[in-house]
């Protein structure tokens, strides 16, 4: 098993999908990239928030009923995976 990092995008940005990046393409001096995290042994989960990029639905900012539920579903799914700690 490996520790897991939830790597959510900033508002209006797509979830990261380039696995080789050592630093974040949008904030290269502030955020470690998926590649560096995976190389360090982490499981990395990215997503497109509701209503943005490849995600369906309508965007709702800071909504515990929608965004909160979406995150809860991501965490519940991760809990079913044997490789996630």
Secondary structure, 3 states (H helix, E strand, C coil): CECEEECCCCCCCCCCCCCCCCECCCCCCCCECHHHHHHCCCEEECCCCCCCCCCCCCCCCCCCCCHHHHHHHHHHHHCCCCCEC
